[in-house]
Amino acid sequence: MSATASRLRRLLGLRPTVPDRYRALIAAHAPGRTFIDVGCMWSVHGAYAFHAVESGATAVTGVDLMSPSPEFVTRNLASNGAVRFVQGDINDASTTAVLGKADVVFCAGVLYHVPNPLLTLEQLRRICGETLILGSATIPEQRQPQTAVFLPYLDERRRRALTYRSADVKIGLDTEFARDQSYANWFWGLTASAVEAMLRAAGFEVRERYLHRRSVCLVCRAV
Ligand SMILES: C[S@@+](CC[C@H](N)C(=O)[O-])C[C@H]1O[C@@H](n2cnc3c(N)ncnc32)[C@H](O)[C@@H]1O
């Protein structure tokens, strides 16, 4: 969404879009802080990491399984290499060792793609000095609070009940689980309450929560 469209939404008193929410939170937390964006590449080409740089973060790192896209490389060259890029799996100890710790960690669109979300949150805790801004797709709350649905091999009718229309096909949710596609799959249908409980179990205190129709964004403090 363009900056003009975002301003218009604000003027009309409309709820921020999810990307606008992320941008506002990064602008609020990044100034004067070190910053890591986990899962920084697909479709956004490091945009949130660059936003942290522009918001006044002191050192910015982006990490992703993917190699840097041409769009990322061009923008980073134009920014004099302001974003350090690390290619690696956040679930690997070797990746967190290279990343080190940052005051602020931003991780959006990753949690439901990993087979072991608690392990991933523990990895985020290891690299987080102060604040975690976590965004995740969610499913509606179920009768039992803190429900998380394991999607691989769920029958099609039940998968269909959890999905929604989106521009891109959601592998593992709109389709069957694709074992060879690893993290591209949606492994979990997470309720917002399950995400919050997992964050607490991994050593975070949830300070702010923003519920969107199909996702949640939580601002947490490392405890
Ligand atoms: C759905 S995209 C989200 C992109 C962006 N953060 C956003 O919110 O629009 C997920 C990104 O996380 C990356 N990713 C998924 N699993 C990962 C892992 N285990 N370690 C590092 N990056 C991962 C993917 O390659 C992809 O770039």
The ligand as an SDF file (V2000), in Angstrom:
LIG
                    3D

 27 29  0  0  0  0  0  0  0  0999 V2000
    5.6300  -15.3840    4.3630 C   0  0  0  0  0  0  0  0  0  0  0  0
    7.2490  -14.7310    4.1590 S   0  0  0  0  0  0  0  0  0  0  0  0
    7.1440  -13.2830    5.1810 C   0  0  0  0  0  0  0  0  0  0  0  0
    7.9540  -12.1230    4.6410 C   0  0  0  0  0  0  0  0  0  0  0  0
    7.8680  -10.8550    5.4650 C   0  0  0  0  0  0  0  0  0  0  0  0
    8.4730  -11.0350    6.7840 N   0  0  0  0  0  0  0  0  0  0  0  0
    6.4460  -10.3840    5.6040 C   0  0  0  0  0  0  0  0  0  0  0  0
    5.9090  -10.3920    6.7330 O   0  0  0  0  0  0  0  0  0  0  0  0
    5.8380   -9.9980    4.6040 O   0  0  0  0  0  0  0  0  0  0  0  0
    8.2570  -15.8080    5.1580 C   0  0  0  0  0  0  0  0  0  0  0  0
    9.7340  -15.5540    4.9990 C   0  0  0  0  0  0  0  0  0  0  0  0
   10.4210  -16.2600    6.0180 O   0  0  0  0  0  0  0  0  0  0  0  0
   11.4510  -17.0340    5.4570 C   0  0  0  0  0  0  0  0  0  0  0  0
   11.6300  -18.2050    6.3150 N   0  0  0  0  0  0  0  0  0  0  0  0
   10.7590  -19.2200    6.5120 C   0  0  0  0  0  0  0  0  0  0  0  0
   11.2660  -20.1090    7.3650 N   0  0  0  0  0  0  0  0  0  0  0  0
   12.4850  -19.6300    7.7360 C   0  0  0  0  0  0  0  0  0  0  0  0
   13.5100  -20.1200    8.5880 C   0  0  0  0  0  0  0  0  0  0  0  0
   13.3690  -21.2680    9.2340 N   0  0  0  0  0  0  0  0  0  0  0  0
   14.6360  -19.3850    8.7360 N   0  0  0  0  0  0  0  0  0  0  0  0
   14.7870  -18.2220    8.0600 C   0  0  0  0  0  0  0  0  0  0  0  0
   13.8480  -17.7100    7.2330 N   0  0  0  0  0  0  0  0  0  0  0  0
   12.7150  -18.4100    7.0630 C   0  0  0  0  0  0  0  0  0  0  0  0
   10.9670  -17.3590    4.0450 C   0  0  0  0  0  0  0  0  0  0  0  0
   12.0310  -17.7150    3.1740 O   0  0  0  0  0  0  0  0  0  0  0  0
   10.2800  -16.0580    3.6570 C   0  0  0  0  0  0  0  0  0  0  0  0
   11.1730  -15.1160    3.1240 O   0  0  0  0  0  0  0  0  0  0  0  0
  1  2  1  0
  2  3  1  0
  2 10  1  0
  3  4  1  0
  4  5  1  0
  5  6  1  0
  5  7  1  0
  7  8  2  0
  7  9  1  0
 10 11  1  0
 11 12  1  0
 11 26  1  0
 12 13  1  0
 13 14  1  0
 13 24  1  0
 14 15  1  0
 14 23  1  0
 15 16  2  0
 16 17  1  0
 17 18  1  0
 17 23  2  0
 18 19  1  0
 18 20  2  0
 20 21  1  0
 21 22  2  0
 22 23  1  0
 24 25  1  0
 24 26  1  0
 26 27  1  0
M  CHG  2   2   1   9  -1
M  END
$$$$
